[in-house]
Amino acid sequence: MTEIEYDDETIQIDAEVLAGALRIDTDELLRRMREGTVTSRLERGEGEDAGRIRLTFFSGSRRVRMVADESGKILTCGAVDYGERPLPARLRRAG
């Protein structure tokens, strides 16, 4: 599997890649996903960004944002971690 696989209807990301970005192990990632405490947002590129996607994942006080190209290769991955403080609402918005 490439890092991210996607088409018009589905997206799959390598659990080890996402767990690493969230700084948790894969078992913890799966548990949080079942509980609904890991959430995500998908944005598709337009114009000069056509063919790219941006995935944003939220878990507790951490936000991870990844941009991938058409092949599913992750081009950028960044994170914001507020430690013990809750993630501010402004970091949950698109853009």
Sequence and secondary structure as in RCSB ss.txt:
>XXXX:A:sequence
MTEIEYDDETIQIDAEVLAGALRIDTDELLRRMREGTVTSRLERGEGEDAGRIRLTFFSGSRRVRMVADESGKIL
TCGAVDYGERPLPARLRRAG
>XXXX:A:secstr
  SEEE SS EEE HHHHHHHHTS HHHHHHHHHHT EEEEEEE  GGGTT EEEEEEETTEEEEEEE TT  EE
EEEEEE TTS   GGGGS  
